[in-house]
Amino acid sequence: MNPAFEEILKKGMLGLGRAVEFVIGHARKARVKVGTASSDSLQPILAVEGQLTIQKVRELISAGADRIVKPVIPVLVDKAAAELCDGPPVFVGLMKERGASIAVHVDISASGGAYPKDEGTRSHRIRAAVRNMPFEDGFFDFIVANLATPLQDDIVKAVKEAGRVLTVGGNAVVIDFHPFGNFAKKGSFRLRSVKSIVRGVEDYYKICQTAGFSLVYIRELFIDETVRSLFATDGEKHAFRSLKDTPFLIFLMVNKK
């Protein structure tokens, strides 16, 4: 190769290398600028746990359950029904009104024990772990299982236990925190259980199959205008604006095969 031509080629390659480095450097700076602008201008939405008290969350769950579950509680003449929930019952009184011969409130917030019979609703109340209830197989004809609580533990075990105590042909409503809801992914306090395996709506089909259920339909509940009135204080109103139109609860109507 001609020495003069070789020298020109070397200088050309050096110039090209510098030009490429310049372009890459500019691209990196642009990405840094965009990233900085995005992080400064877009504020992440805080999880529900970071904006609302547990009492307010309970109010929202109760309001949502009242809206979705109450219309689907059937006539229960001479049938046994149960409500599984964390804390006071919501539907056992209505179960009795609709003819249930036995209506049991299972408080899953404690490990075991019994309450006196509730004379107001003529229902029985017990404390029990949701994964190990003291009833024989197929005892109930209808169940409302409100598992929207940090105490649900492994939701597969909870739903399987509900399936065990439900009679063949019986119906149940299972309530859970929506898998796409804005809930904390880590931390000491989480509304959705750390043990929950649910990552999407399709996971509920698998859980129902494991529990011997057929899934009749699914209803979703969002934090929307229907619950705006529950947000009273300035802080709660700010939380509502932040959480508005985000998924909150999911309701599964199931049948025991």
N, C-alpha and C positions, 0 to 999 in steps of 0.2 A: 504494500500500500504506500502511495506517495506520502512522505513525511508531512508535507504541508497540508495535504487533504486530511491526514489523521489528526493533526492539531486542530483543524477547523471542526472535525466531528466531535472531538473531546469537549471543545468549548460549547458546541451546540447541545450536547447531552447534559453538560453542567447547567446550562441556562434552562433547559427543559425541566430538570430536577428541581431547580429553584422555583420555577413557575408552579409546578405541581405542589410543592411545599407551601407556597403562598395561598393557593386555592384551598388546600386542606385546612390551613390555619384559619382562613376566613370562615370556612364552614363550621369549624369547632367553635369559634367565637360566636357565630350566629346561633348555634344550638344552645350555648350557655346563656345568651341573651334571652332566647325564647323561653328556656327553662326557668330563668329567674323571673321573667315577666309573668309566666303562668303561675308560679308559686306565690308571687306577690298579689296577683289579681284574683286568683281563684281560691276561695276559702273552702276547705273540706267540710262536708256536713258532719257534725258530731253525731255519734251513735245515739240511739234513743236513751240508753242508760246514762249518757252524759248530759242529757237535757231535761229529763223528766224524773220525778221522784217515783219510787216503787208504788206509792199509793196512787199516783196519777196513772201509771201504767195499768194498775188493777182496775181503775175506773174505765179506762179505754177498753180493756178486755171484756169487762162486764157489759159495757154498752154494745160492743160488737157482738158478743154472744147473745144478748137479748134480741138483737135485730135479726140475727141469722138463725139461731137455734129455736127460739120460742115458736115460730110458725111451723116447724117440722116435727115437734113433739106430737106423736100420734095419740089416738084414743087407746088407753091402756087398761081397759076394764079386765079385772081378774088377772092382771099381769104384774110381773116384778120389774122394777126399774131402779137404776142407780145413777147418781151423779158423782163423778170423780173430779175433785178439784183441790186446789191449794187455798184453804180458808173456808169461809162461810158458803153454804149452798145458795144457788140461784134458782134452780129449776125443780127441786123436789116437791115444793108446794104445788106447782103446776102439774107435776106428774100425778100427785094425789087427786087433784081436781079433775084430771082426765081419766080417773078410774083405777089407777094402780092399786093393787091390793097390798103391795110392799113397795115402799120408796126408801132407798137407802142413800144417805150422804156419806161418801168415803172421803175423809179429809186426808189428803196425801202429804200434808205439811209436817206430819209427825210419824214416828215409826210404829206406834201401836197403841191400843187402848180403846175405850168406849165412852161416849157421851150418854147422858140420860136421854130417853126418848123425847123428841120435840113434840110436845102436845099441840103446839100451834099448827103444825103441818101434819101431825100424826106420822112422822117419819123417823126412821132410825138413823143414828149418826155414829160412825166409828172412825178411828184413826188407823191408817194402814199404809205401808209402803206400796206404791203403785205397781211395783213388779212382783208383789207377793200378797195378794188379798185373801182374806179368810172365808172364801166362798167355794162351794163345790162347782165342778164343771157344769156349764150351761145353766147357771142359777137364774140369770136375768134375761128378760125379753127385750129390754131397751136400755141403752147406756149413753149418757153424755160424758165423755172423757175430756175434760179441759186440761190439756198437758202444756198449756202456755204458761210455764213456770220454770224457774231455774232448778226446781226439784224433780223434774221429769226423769232425770238420770238418762239411761240409755232408752231412747224412744222406741227402739225395736222391742225391747223387753216389756215396756209399758203397754204397747199396742198388742203384743202377744198375750199378755195377761188379761187385757180387756177381752180379747178373743176367746180365751179359755173360759171365762165366766159368763159369756154370752151364749144363749141357746142357738142351735142350728135354726136358721131362718130369722133370727133376731136382727135388729138394726141398731146402729150406734152412730153417734156424731163424735168425731175426734177433732180437737182444736189444738193447733200448734202455732208457734211464731212462724211467720212467713219466711221461707228459706232465702228470699231475696230482700228481706227487710234490712233496714239500716241498724243492725245490731253489732255490738262490740265483738271483735274477732279474738281479743285476748284481754287479760286483766283478771283481777280477783273476783269481780262481780260481773256476770254476764247473764242476760235474760235467757238466751238460748244455751242449753246445756253444753258444756265442753264435750260431752260424750255423744252429742247428736251427730249422726252420720249424714244427715240430709243436706245435700248441696243443690238440689233442684226439685221441681215438682214431680219429675218422673220417679224420684226415689220413693215417693209414697206408694206407688204401684207395687214396687218390690216389697216394701214393708207390709202392705196389706196381704200380699200373697203369702208371706212368711207367717202371718197371723191367722190365715184361713179366711180372710175377708175378700169379698169382691167390692170394688170401688164403684159406688153408684154415681156420685158426682162430687165435684170440688167447687167450693166457693172461696173467693178471696176477699179480704177486707183491707181497705187502704185508709190511711190517715187523711181524711178529706173533709169537705164542708159539713158532712153529717155529724162530725164530732167537734166542730169548731167551738161550740158553746161550752165544752168541757175545759177549754183553755181560758182561764179567767185572769190570772195575774199577768203583769207585763212580761215576766220571764217565760210564762207558759205561752203567751201569744207569740213571742219571738220564736219559741220552739216550734209552734204550729207552722209558722211561715217557713221555717227551715225544713220541717218534715212533711209538709203538705204534699199529697199525692204519692207518698212512698208506701210500699206494701207493709202491712202490719201483722195480720193473722191469716191463717188458712184453715178452712173447715172441710173435713172429709165426711161424707155420708157413706157408710159402709154397711154391707149385709154379710152375716155369717153363713158361709156355704155349707 
